[in-house]
């Protein structure tokens, strides 16, 4: 089947307007969460015949065509309609579909959207599904909000590690830098060779917070999630020393000239080209992009993955931020006649054979179920060994307004347009305004 691509427009509504003006979403402001309960039911063949809609951030070509074809083959009379909207436009596309009264059954959002959607009463509670024990605990826990399972972890667990071209390091005769001091000391060798230390898709403001996640884990002594939640509850402030230090660590990469020239003009394809063509030695990028790197690799490239360096002067834990590649949810607007078939599809898609198929298509290392094999790339065993250093993305906790402020101040700070203190104050000001408007953290 051919998937539709959603235009992603919502009559001019911003993501803030969507999250706080769709009637169901108004609960997010008050901090309430009352998800419709999904009755305990075995996964059994449904009698439903007709259309089931999926609104997804992935295309069918990203491994899901086989899932849909096999599901339809075993469910005569059921037609799975697949609507794609990119992650950057997913909320706008979902908003448009919601206001247009389109049939909303299955949803595949990015994990960072789940908290607001769950708080806004837009997702069914899946706590009673009979197959939830198949998932890795860390994958499942990331989808539990206010003690309710608001979505299922699908695909693989993905994180932002340092893509490394070891051929460049060998040519320069330098080891992988484990600290910022190592990086600065190597700067001259890189410059003489005409190679930048880091490339980055700097044009995509969406990506800058990942650097903060990485630095904040270090400045808080591996307490980044705990400190984030405390700040969102008003128990701490975003202007406290560890937050300012994290901003400073990221901005220092710009001050030291460690990013490739013109970094703010690069999109994903541009950053990929600079990396595989030997213009930069390192790239902080998500692991499901490994397949793209392999396909684009030039002769003589020696690809590897590493933990991020220590970005602050004092000894600090080196963690990498990550999450689940995609989430699978059921809309609270689903008609009761389609609930059973939607649960069947969820059970079907999360079987090991399909988790592995999607992981291999996307190049993801580790599947979300306990018995899945995940990807087959040569670096997969190394990534599996790095899982103890995996920490959840902080924007899975931040409200979207806060995320937008972080993106803006981080991009500006790397360009030398803001100080760490200014950045922290702007984030705190955004949080304070949210609280004034009625924001309350949903745990």
N, C-alpha and C positions, 0 to 999 in steps of 0.2 A: 504494500500500500504506500501511497505517497502522502507525506505529512504536510499539513498546512503550516505556514509560518505566520505568526500573529504580528500585526504591525506595531503593537506595543503602545498605542495611543489611548488616552483615556479622557478625551474631551478637555485636554489642558490640565488635568489634575496632576499635581506633584505627588511624589511618594508620601510626603507628609500628609497631604489632603486625603490620600487613599487610606492611610493607616488610621487617621483620626476622624474622617467624615463618613466613611461607609458605616451605616448604622451599627452593624455588628462590631465594628472595630472601635467604637467609642468606649468599650470596656477597657481598652488598653490605657486610656488616660486615667481612669479611676484605679487601674491596677487589678481589676477583677479578672477572674478566669473561671468560666463555667462551661466547659466543653460538653457537648451532647454525648451522653454515654452510649457506647456501642455494646449491645447485648452480647453476652457470651454465646457463641455459635460455632459449631464445628465447620471446618472448611469442606463443604460438600458441593456437588454439582448444582448450580443454580438453574432454575427453570427460566431465567430471564432470556429473552431474545430481543435483540435490538442494538442500539448504539451505546457505547461507553466512551466518554471523552477523557483524554489525558492532556493536561496543560503542563508542558515540560520545558525545562531549561536545556535538555539534550535533544539532539536530532535522532531519528531512527537509524541513521547511518553510523551512529556512535555505539553500535552494538545492540540496539533495541529492536531492530527489524526482525531478527531471529526470534526474540521473545514474543513479539506480537504475532508473527506467523504461526509459531507453534501453539500459542494460546488459542488463536482462532481455529486452528485445525482440530483442537480438542473440544471446542465449544461452538458447534455449528449454530449459525444464526446470530452469533455475537460479532459485532463489528467494532473494533477499537479504533477510534479516531484520535490521531496524534497531532496536537498543535504545539509548535515549537516557538519559544521566545528566548532570546539570549539572556544571560544572567544580568547584563547591564540594563535590559529593558523588561525583565520578567515581571516586576511588580506593576509597572505601567500596563503591560499586556494583560495581566490578571485583572487589574482594575477595570480595564475596558471591557473584558469579557463579563465581569460581574455586573457592571452597570448596564450592559447590553442585554442582560438576562440570558446569556448563553448557558448551555448545559455544562455544569461543573461537577465532575465526578472525582477523578483521580488527579492529584497535583504532584508535580516534581519541582519543588523550589530549591534554592540554595539554603543551607542551614542558617545563614544569618537572618533570613526572613521569618523563621519559624516562631521566634518568641513573640513578635508583634502579631502574627497571625493567630497564634494560640490564645494570646491575651484578648484578641478581638473576636474570639468565639467562632473562628472560621474553619476549624479543623475538628474532625471527630476524634474522640478519645479511643485509642487503639489498645488500651491496657489489657483488655480481655482476649485479644487474639490468641488462639491456641498454639501458635508456632513461634512465639517471640523468643523462646530459649535457644533458637538456632543462631542468634547474633552474638558477636563478640561483646562482652559487657561494656567496654569503653565506647563502642559504637552505639549501643542501645542507650546508654546513660546520657549521651549527648542530645538525645531526642526526648528526654523526660523533662517536662516543664511543669512546675507546681505539682509534682507527684503524678502526673498523667503522661502517658505515652502519646505524644501528638503526631508522630510520624515514624516511619521505619527507615533505618539506614540501608541504603542500597549502594551498588557499585563497590568501590573500594575505599579504604581509608587513604586520604591523600594529604600530603604536607609540603611545606615550602622548605626545601633543603638547598644547599649550594651546589648547583650544577658546576662541574669542574672540568676543564680541558687540561688534562695532565701533560699533554704533549707540549703545551706552552711552558708549564713549570719545569719540565725536563730540559727544554731548550734554554731556559734562563738559568737553570741550575739552582732553583729555589724550591723549598718544600711547601706544602700547603700551609698557609698562614693560620695559626690557631688563635692569634690575638690581633687586636687593632695595631699594637706596636709592631708586630711582624709585618702587617700590611704596609704600614707607613715606611718601614725600613726597606721594603722591596720596591717602593714606588719608583725610584730612579731606574731600576732594571727594567721595569715595565715600560717606562717612558722611552728609554733608549731603543727598545724593541718595537716601539710604535703600537703597544698593546695596552688597553685599559684594564685595570683590575676587575671592575664590575660593569656589566651591562644591566639594563633594566628597562621595562616597558613604561617609562616615566610619563608618557602621554596619558596612560590609563590611571587616572587619579584613584581608581578602585584598588590599585595594588599597593599604594604607599603605606597604608596601615600595617602591612605585614612586617615591614621593618620595625615598626614600633612594638608589635607583638614580641618580636625576637629580642629587642633591647630590653623591654620591660620585664621579661622573664629573668634577665640578668640583673637588672638594678633592684629587683624585689627579692632576690635570692630564691628564685623558683616559686614565687607566690603571686604570679601575675593574675591568675584567675581569681584567687581569693581576694586580692587587693582590688581588683576590678569590681567584684560583687559588693565589697564593702563600700567602695566609692559610689556605686549606683544606689546603695541603700542610704547614702548620706552619712555614713560612719567615718569616711575619710574624704579627702579632697583630691581632685586631679592636679592640684598645684603643689602637692607634697613633693619632697626632694626626689623620691625615686621616679616619679613621673617626669619631672624636669630633667633628671639625669638621662632618662630614656630618650626624650626628645633630643637632648644634646648629643647623645651617642649616634643617633641617626643623622642629625645635621652635620656632625663632624665628618661623616663620609663625604658630604658635599664640600666642606671646608678644605679637606685634605686632597680633593681632586681625585677621589677613588672611583667615581662614576665615569663612564664613557662620555666624551664630548657630545653635546646635543641630546643627553639622556631624556630630556623632557619632550622631545619630538618623536620618540620611538613608541610604536605600538608593539603588540606581541610578535608580529612577523618581522618587524625591524630589529627587535631585540634578538630574536632567534637567528637572524642573518648575521648579526655582529658576533654572536657566540660561535656558531658553527663555522664561520669563516675566519676564526682566529683573531678577531678584533678585540675580544675581551676574554679573560681567563675564567671569570666566575659569573654566575647568574643565579640569584635567589629566585627560584621558580617552583611551581607546584609539580609534584611527582607524576601526575597523570599527563604531563607534557613530555615525558621522556620519549614516548613513541614518536612524537614530532621531531625531536632532536635526532633520534636514530635515522629517520627517513631523510632528514636534511643534511646529515653529517658529511663533511668533506673528507677526502683521503688524508690520512695522517692524524686525524683527531683521536684523542684518547679520552673518552667520556667516563666520568666517575661522579659520585655524589658524596657530599660531606656535611657534617653539622656546621651551622654558622659559626664564624669565629667569635671569640670573646670581644665584644664591642666596647667594653669599658675597661678602665685601667686596672681596677682591682680584680682579683680572681672571682669568677662568676660561673654559674651553671650554663652550659651551652645546650639550649633546647631549640626545637623547631616547631613552629605553629602549624596546626593542621585541623582537619575535620573530616567529615564524610563527603565523598564526591557529590552525592545528591541525596535528597530525602524523598520519601514516598509517603504521601498523605492522602486522606480522603476528605473531600470538602464537606463541611457541615450542611451545604445546600443540596447535597445529593438526594435524589428522590429515593424513598424507602424501597422501591421496586428494584433499585440497582445496587443496594448495599452489599448483598451477598456476592454478586458478580465482581464487585470492586474488591472485596476481601479475597476472593479467589485469585484475582489478578495479582494482588499483593503477595499472596503465598507463592504463586507461580514464579513471579519475577525474582523472588528472593531465594529460590533454590540454588544450590551450589553451582549447578551446570550453567545457569544464566549469570550468576554473579561472576563466575570465572570467565565466561564468554565476554561480558562487558568489560571486565578488568583488562583482559588481553587486547580488546579492541582499543581501549583508551590508554593502554600502557600503564595502568595502575598496579602497584606492587602487591597490595594486600587486600583480600576480600573482607567484607564486613561480617560474614558468617564464620563460625568457629572451625568448620571443616572445609571451607573453600580454599583453593590453591592460589588464587589471585593471578598475578601476571607472570610472564616468563622472561622478562628482560634479565640480562646478566647481573644487573645491580640489585635485583630483587632480594637476594639473601642479605645483602648489606643493609638495605632499607628495613627489612624485618628486624635485624639486629639493632637498629636505631630506635625501635618503637618505644623503649623506655623513656626516651627523650621527647616524645610526642606530647604537645600541650594544645588544648582547644583554642581556636581563634577567639580573640576577645570581642570581635564584632558580632559574635553569636550571642553576646550578652548586652552590648551597647544598644540603646534605642537608635533608630535610623538617623535622627537629627545629630546625635553625638558622633556617629560614624562619619557623616558628611563633614562635620567640623574637623575631625581628626584628619580626614583625607586632605582637606584644604590647607590646614596649617603645616602638615608634614611636607606636602609638595612645595609650599612657599619656603619653609625652613631649609630644605635641602638646596634651594636656589639662593639662600642667603637673605631672604626677604623678611624673615621673622627670627626672633631669638627663642630659645627654649622656654624662657619665662613667659614671653608673649603667647606662645603656642598653648602652654598649660593654662594660662588665664582665659584664653578664648574657649577652650574646652570646658573649663569650670563655669564660665558664663553661660554657655549653651545648656549645661546641666541645670544650673540655677533657674534658668527661664523655663525649662521643662517642668521642674518641680512646682514653680509658680503656676504653670498651666495645668497642674494636676497629675504629673507623672509620678508613678510609684513602681519600683522594680518588681517584676513578676518572677519569682524564684523557680 
